[in-house]
Amino acid sequence: MKLTDEELDSILDKAGLELAQPYDEKGKYLKGQYLFTRCKTCGTQAHYRLKYILDKNNIGEKVCRACYWTDWYADCRVLRDEAIQSLLSQGYSYNDLVKQGVMDERTALRLSQARDVAEENGFDLIDLISGKQPGDDLLLVKCRACGKQTLERPGDVVYGCTCKGKGPSVS
């Protein structure tokens, strides 16, 4: 895909991103190519495929996974809280809901736990981004094999990088 710097900036701007790497001198970008970007909202730097950015732009979804997941967690929390309030108004007690597993007592991952999880799965932990509520943490990780930096939910880190430890180096 041939893009001028301005055309690429327009695509990234629509996604709420800016390029955090040098522009391609010839303006050639493959849709499967990873671009190193910075979110204009939260400042998180991560690699995203151009195709992914275009697809998310087409459906109006936030590209930045830090922004997307923190909003998603907040939306889920509202739904959960409404369901809990409904159950409480029906006569269930807080203890009943904890015993039944409707509510849990989990806390956010500590930095040392996040680092261990990242390292066990082939990543270096760059940052632990705390969610709005305990348990909503996100891990900014960098693949040791290919250098791609991505934002992952704690449960997704265990799948490792998409390069499976064999990918080309990402700049």
Wavefront OBJ file of the C-alpha trace (Angstrom):
o trace
v 0.000 0.000 0.000
v 1.522 3.289 -1.077
v 0.841 6.115 1.388
v 2.210 9.582 1.769
v 3.219 10.626 5.260
v 0.077 12.750 5.384
v -2.178 9.839 4.356
v -0.639 7.585 7.000
v -0.982 10.354 9.594
v -4.667 10.691 8.668
v -5.271 6.958 9.174
v -3.416 7.016 12.488
v -5.151 10.214 13.594
v -8.557 8.611 13.036
v -7.333 5.750 15.249
v -6.150 8.171 17.930
v -2.531 7.232 17.278
v 0.650 8.828 16.035
v 3.659 7.155 14.470
v 6.470 6.529 16.968
v 8.960 5.298 14.384
v 10.451 6.844 11.263
v 8.260 7.035 8.171
v 9.090 4.668 5.321
v 11.155 6.720 2.865
v 9.303 5.228 -0.112
v 5.877 5.394 1.531
v 5.393 1.631 1.170
v 3.424 -0.027 3.938
v 2.207 -3.604 3.909
v -1.154 -4.192 5.562
v 0.414 -6.977 7.619
v 3.284 -4.739 8.704
v 3.541 -3.677 12.324
v 3.808 0.039 12.989
v 5.165 1.339 16.283
v 2.669 3.915 17.512
v 1.818 6.159 20.467
v -1.733 6.646 21.687
v -2.758 10.300 21.687
v -5.077 9.715 24.647
v -3.007 7.722 27.138
v 0.504 7.803 25.654
v 0.932 4.025 25.483
v 3.416 2.955 22.807
v 2.692 -0.337 21.046
v 2.948 -2.098 17.697
v -0.222 -2.590 15.640
v -0.601 -4.013 12.151
v -1.757 -1.481 9.562
v -4.625 -3.814 8.627
v -5.707 -3.949 12.276
v -5.705 -0.151 12.468
v -7.743 0.113 9.250
v -10.219 -2.553 10.427
v -10.746 -0.887 13.818
v -11.161 2.495 12.117
v -13.858 0.988 9.864
v -15.910 -0.275 12.817
v -15.264 2.743 15.035
v -13.456 0.778 17.757
v -10.529 2.193 19.707
v -7.245 0.819 18.415
v -5.216 1.463 21.561
v -5.687 -1.640 23.655
v -4.979 0.271 26.881
v -7.876 2.628 26.168
v -10.107 -0.113 24.764
v -9.669 -2.558 27.655
v -9.969 0.029 30.431
v -13.258 1.206 28.889
v -14.363 -2.413 28.419
v -13.606 -3.198 32.064
v -15.594 -0.159 33.148
v -18.596 -1.155 30.987
v -18.505 -4.715 32.355
v -18.287 -3.381 35.896
v -21.435 -1.305 35.358
v -23.341 -4.366 34.100
v -22.033 -6.524 36.958
v -22.891 -3.864 39.524
v -26.429 -3.567 38.132
v -26.875 -7.354 38.337
v -25.558 -7.420 41.910
v -27.889 -4.588 42.912
v -30.780 -6.510 41.397
v -29.885 -9.641 43.376
v -29.482 -7.641 46.581
v -32.907 -6.050 46.046
v -34.332 -9.574 45.712
v -33.147 -10.397 49.226
v -29.719 -11.959 48.631
v -27.034 -10.851 51.062
v -23.482 -9.842 50.231
v -22.248 -13.064 51.873
v -24.644 -15.145 49.746
v -23.239 -13.599 46.585
v -19.625 -14.187 47.628
v -20.362 -17.822 48.571
v -22.120 -18.398 45.213
v -19.213 -16.922 43.261
v -21.187 -13.966 41.933
v -18.626 -11.655 43.522
v -14.947 -12.384 44.105
v -12.306 -10.919 46.336
v -9.472 -10.682 43.813
v -7.003 -7.883 43.862
v -4.910 -6.314 41.149
v -1.729 -8.018 40.089
v 1.285 -6.712 41.892
v 4.216 -5.551 39.819
v 6.340 -8.568 40.781
v 3.575 -10.978 39.758
v 3.129 -9.187 36.438
v 6.869 -9.333 35.749
v 6.943 -13.077 36.524
v 4.001 -13.775 34.213
v 5.573 -11.757 31.395
v 8.994 -13.390 31.747
v 7.554 -16.920 31.922
v 5.923 -16.318 28.544
v 8.809 -14.788 26.599
v 8.204 -11.107 27.300
v 9.909 -8.319 29.176
v 7.510 -6.253 31.252
v 7.677 -2.617 30.176
v 4.885 -1.333 32.379
v 1.929 -2.459 34.468
v -1.030 -0.219 33.777
v -3.445 -0.259 36.664
v -7.091 -0.391 35.741
v -9.763 1.749 37.276
v -10.618 -1.107 39.626
v -8.579 -3.946 41.161
v -8.210 -6.789 38.670
v -8.338 -4.531 35.609
v -4.575 -4.355 35.162
v -2.941 -4.406 31.735
v 0.618 -5.442 30.920
v 2.710 -3.524 28.414
v 5.184 -6.173 27.257
v 7.957 -6.533 24.708
v 8.659 -9.865 23.010
v 12.198 -11.061 23.638
v 12.331 -12.820 20.254
v 11.022 -10.195 17.826
v 10.960 -6.977 19.847
v 7.264 -6.287 19.239
v 5.729 -4.272 22.067
v 2.061 -4.960 22.794
v -0.521 -4.352 25.469
v -2.011 -7.521 26.932
v -4.551 -8.503 29.531
v -2.949 -10.706 32.218
v -4.785 -13.800 30.987
v -3.627 -13.260 27.398
v 0.111 -13.046 28.185
v 0.229 -16.834 28.613
v -0.324 -17.286 24.867
v 2.991 -15.566 24.113
v 3.766 -13.423 21.107
v 2.219 -14.033 17.710
v 5.737 -14.640 16.359
v 5.899 -17.776 18.551
v 9.504 -16.906 19.351
v 10.573 -17.006 15.714
v 9.425 -13.670 14.355
v 11.479 -11.112 12.517
v 12.825 -8.196 14.441
v 10.422 -5.251 14.689
v 11.725 -1.685 14.669
l 1 2 3 4 5 6 7 8 9 10 11 12 13 14 15 16 17 18 19 20 21 22 23 24 25 26 27 28 29 30 31 32 33 34 35 36 37 38 39 40 41 42 43 44 45 46 47 48 49 50 51 52 53 54 55 56 57 58 59 60 61 62 63 64 65 66 67 68 69 70 71 72 73 74 75 76 77 78 79 80 81 82 83 84 85 86 87 88 89 90 91 92 93 94 95 96 97 98 99 100 101 102 103 104 105 106 107 108 109 110 111 112 113 114 115 116 117 118 119 120 121 122 123 124 125 126 127 128 129 130 131 132 133 134 135 136 137 138 139 140 141 142 143 144 145 146 147 148 149 150 151 152 153 154 155 156 157 158 159 160 161 162 163 164 165 166 167 168 169 170 171
